[in-house]
Amino acid sequence: MTESQATTSLTQHLRAFDAGAQVVAAAFLGDAPALTLADGAVLLGEPDAAKRIATHPDAAILSAVCDGETLLAGGDDGRVVALRAGGETETIAEEKGRWIDALALRGRNFAWSAGKAVRARDEAGVVKTREAPSSVRGLAFQPKGYRLAATHYNGVTLWFPKVEGAPQVLEWKGAHLDATFSPDGRFLVSSMQENALHGWRLVDARNMRMTGYPGKTRSLSWSHDGNWLATSGAEASVVWPFKDKDGPMGKAPRECGVREARVTRVAFHPRALVLAIGYADGLVLLCRLADAAEILVRRPGGGPVSALAWSGNGSRLLIGLESGEAGLLNLPG
């Protein structure tokens, strides 16, 4: 798609602003836009009245996750910091001399990794630790129950921190990066260093291979109904079907937003089958899954899109770029 081929445009409703540093992640804390920045701060609030909250004043933020009530940020200073909607911060952990490589958050349950060490803190503040076979690059809590997935070389470990005994290891050769559970908890998918995705049907640990990407897939987003998984890493967002019991096996994926630019970020609308897609050239568009209709949100420029996030009700879309440029879309009507 070229800019002129978009069926309609929302660019007039996009409010552009400068975040001041590379954007690591985007989220909404309550109703407030929140941009996590590489320079150690979180920009919280509306563009004209946002506050810079220095969660890591002397360090760079490497990763961040948010569930709408809490934003969890990890830095190269070894600190894990929770930020609440009111601007209050809490230091969750300090791993002195180590980098925080991955984070996971669900309610008052937190998890983080530093090298091979994986730590999980429950709602009572009890921290449990487990050593992975190699450095952990991705973490995810299963939707139900206190169970954590940790990616590493040659597979993913599924760990119940409150249960004694050996965890379950899902094996597949290669370097596994990000991890994500389907909303119903039936499937686990990891992105890989080898320009592919790998998945497991958890009821029987059946393997699912998803290949053919020209680049690494570092952005994954589930549709609100759990039937689709959108991914980055190609010149379109590749969207895999997961409605049936076999997931995407034996089925072709859809392609949304085909352009001559690599997709860098994807984010499904929280209530509709509409996908926000960000590209390496800075363009952002919306694609409706039912008929592949496309709506332009942001024109090219400013470098790769590094963050996309919808508000809880789906009326606003927050955009962040590696260059520090940002935008807030307010959907009309």
PEPEFEN-V51065 format. One record per pair of residues at least 24 apart in sequence whose ideal C-beta (glycine too) atoms are under 7 Angstrom apart, sorted by the first residue. I is the first residue (numbers start at 1). J is the second residue. D is the distance in whole Angstrom. If there is no record, write none. Layout:
# PEPEFEN-V51065
i=I j=J d=D
i=I j=J d=D
This chain:
# PEPEFEN-V51065
i=1 j=257 d=6
i=1 j=258 d=6
i=1 j=259 d=5
i=1 j=294 d=6
i=3 j=296 d=6
i=3 j=299 d=6
i=6 j=285 d=7
i=6 j=294 d=5
i=6 j=295 d=6
i=6 j=296 d=4
i=7 j=293 d=5
i=7 j=294 d=6
i=7 j=295 d=7
i=8 j=295 d=5
i=9 j=295 d=7
i=9 j=296 d=4
i=10 j=295 d=6
i=10 j=296 d=7
i=10 j=297 d=5
i=10 j=329 d=6
i=11 j=296 d=6
i=11 j=297 d=7
i=11 j=298 d=7
i=11 j=299 d=6
i=13 j=329 d=6
i=13 j=330 d=6
i=13 j=331 d=7
i=13 j=332 d=6
i=14 j=297 d=6
i=14 j=298 d=6
i=14 j=327 d=5
i=14 j=329 d=5
i=15 j=47 d=6
i=15 j=327 d=6
i=15 j=328 d=5
i=16 j=325 d=7
i=16 j=327 d=5
i=17 j=47 d=4
i=17 j=326 d=5
i=18 j=324 d=6
i=18 j=325 d=7
i=18 j=326 d=7
i=19 j=43 d=5
i=19 j=320 d=6
i=19 j=324 d=5
i=19 j=326 d=4
i=20 j=324 d=6
i=21 j=324 d=5
i=22 j=306 d=7
i=22 j=322 d=5
i=22 j=324 d=6
i=23 j=306 d=5
i=23 j=307 d=5
i=23 j=320 d=3
i=23 j=321 d=6
i=23 j=324 d=7
i=23 j=326 d=6
i=24 j=61 d=5
i=24 j=64 d=6
i=24 j=306 d=7
i=24 j=307 d=7
i=25 j=64 d=4
i=25 j=307 d=5
i=26 j=307 d=4
i=26 j=308 d=6
i=26 j=309 d=4
i=26 j=318 d=4
i=26 j=319 d=7
i=26 j=320 d=5
i=27 j=66 d=3
i=27 j=71 d=6
i=27 j=309 d=5
i=28 j=68 d=6
i=28 j=309 d=6
i=28 j=311 d=5
i=28 j=312 d=6
i=28 j=318 d=7
i=29 j=66 d=7
i=29 j=71 d=6
i=29 j=85 d=4
i=30 j=85 d=4
i=31 j=311 d=7
i=32 j=85 d=6
i=33 j=318 d=5
i=33 j=328 d=6
i=34 j=66 d=7
i=34 j=71 d=6
i=35 j=320 d=5
i=35 j=326 d=6
i=36 j=61 d=6
i=36 j=64 d=4
i=36 j=71 d=7
i=36 j=73 d=6
i=37 j=61 d=7
i=40 j=75 d=7
i=42 j=71 d=7
i=42 j=73 d=7
i=42 j=83 d=6
i=44 j=87 d=6
i=47 j=328 d=6
i=51 j=87 d=7
i=53 j=83 d=6
i=53 j=87 d=6
i=53 j=89 d=7
i=55 j=81 d=4
i=55 j=83 d=6
i=55 j=89 d=6
i=56 j=81 d=7
i=62 j=99 d=6
i=62 j=100 d=6
i=63 j=100 d=7
i=63 j=102 d=6
i=63 j=103 d=5
i=64 j=103 d=7
i=65 j=103 d=5
i=65 j=104 d=6
i=65 j=105 d=5
i=67 j=105 d=5
i=67 j=106 d=6
i=68 j=312 d=6
i=70 j=105 d=6
i=72 j=103 d=5
i=72 j=105 d=5
i=72 j=110 d=6
i=74 j=100 d=3
i=74 j=103 d=5
i=74 j=112 d=6
i=75 j=100 d=6
i=78 j=114 d=7
i=80 j=112 d=5
i=92 j=121 d=7
i=93 j=119 d=7
i=101 j=135 d=7
i=101 j=136 d=6
i=101 j=137 d=6
i=102 j=136 d=6
i=102 j=137 d=6
i=102 j=138 d=5
i=102 j=139 d=4
i=103 j=139 d=6
i=104 j=139 d=4
i=104 j=140 d=5
i=104 j=141 d=5
i=104 j=148 d=7
i=106 j=141 d=4
i=109 j=141 d=6
i=109 j=146 d=6
i=111 j=139 d=5
i=111 j=141 d=7
i=111 j=148 d=5
i=113 j=139 d=6
i=113 j=150 d=7
i=118 j=150 d=5
i=120 j=148 d=6
i=120 j=161 d=4
i=122 j=146 d=7
i=128 j=161 d=4
i=130 j=159 d=6
i=132 j=157 d=6
i=137 j=176 d=7
i=137 j=177 d=5
i=138 j=176 d=7
i=138 j=177 d=6
i=138 j=178 d=4
i=138 j=179 d=4
i=138 j=190 d=7
i=139 j=179 d=6
i=140 j=179 d=4
i=140 j=180 d=6
i=140 j=181 d=6
i=142 j=181 d=5
i=142 j=185 d=5
i=143 j=181 d=6
i=143 j=183 d=6
i=143 j=185 d=5
i=144 j=185 d=6
i=149 j=179 d=5
i=149 j=181 d=7
i=149 j=188 d=6
i=151 j=176 d=4
i=151 j=177 d=6
i=151 j=178 d=7
i=151 j=179 d=5
i=151 j=190 d=5
i=152 j=176 d=6
i=156 j=188 d=7
i=156 j=190 d=6
i=170 j=200 d=5
i=170 j=205 d=6
i=172 j=198 d=5
i=172 j=207 d=6
i=177 j=218 d=7
i=178 j=218 d=6
i=178 j=220 d=6
i=180 j=220 d=5
i=182 j=222 d=6
i=182 j=226 d=5
i=182 j=242 d=6
i=183 j=222 d=6
i=183 j=226 d=4
i=184 j=226 d=5
i=187 j=242 d=6
i=187 j=247 d=6
i=189 j=220 d=7
i=189 j=229 d=6
i=191 j=216 d=7
i=191 j=217 d=4
i=191 j=218 d=6
i=191 j=220 d=7
i=195 j=233 d=7
i=197 j=231 d=7
i=199 j=247 d=6
i=201 j=247 d=6
i=208 j=247 d=5
i=208 j=248 d=6
i=208 j=249 d=6
i=210 j=240 d=6
i=210 j=248 d=6
i=215 j=262 d=6
i=219 j=264 d=7
i=219 j=265 d=5
i=219 j=266 d=5
i=221 j=266 d=5
i=221 j=267 d=5
i=221 j=268 d=5
i=222 j=268 d=6
i=223 j=268 d=5
i=223 j=273 d=6
i=224 j=268 d=7
i=224 j=270 d=6
i=224 j=271 d=6
i=228 j=289 d=7
i=230 j=266 d=4
i=230 j=268 d=6
i=230 j=275 d=5
i=231 j=266 d=7
i=232 j=263 d=4
i=232 j=264 d=6
i=232 j=265 d=6
i=232 j=266 d=5
i=233 j=263 d=7
i=234 j=263 d=6
i=235 j=259 d=6
i=235 j=260 d=6
i=235 j=261 d=7
i=235 j=262 d=6
i=236 j=263 d=6
i=237 j=263 d=5
i=237 j=266 d=5
i=237 j=275 d=6
i=237 j=277 d=5
i=239 j=289 d=7
i=256 j=287 d=4
i=256 j=289 d=7
i=256 j=292 d=6
i=257 j=285 d=6
i=257 j=287 d=5
i=257 j=294 d=6
i=264 j=304 d=5
i=264 j=305 d=5
i=264 j=306 d=7
i=265 j=305 d=5
i=265 j=306 d=7
i=265 j=307 d=6
i=265 j=308 d=5
i=267 j=308 d=4
i=267 j=309 d=6
i=267 j=310 d=6
i=269 j=310 d=6
i=269 j=314 d=5
i=270 j=310 d=5
i=270 j=312 d=6
i=270 j=314 d=5
i=271 j=314 d=5
i=272 j=314 d=7
i=276 j=308 d=5
i=276 j=317 d=6
i=278 j=305 d=3
i=278 j=308 d=5
i=278 j=319 d=7
i=279 j=305 d=6
i=280 j=304 d=5
i=282 j=321 d=6
i=284 j=319 d=6
i=297 j=329 d=6
i=298 j=327 d=6
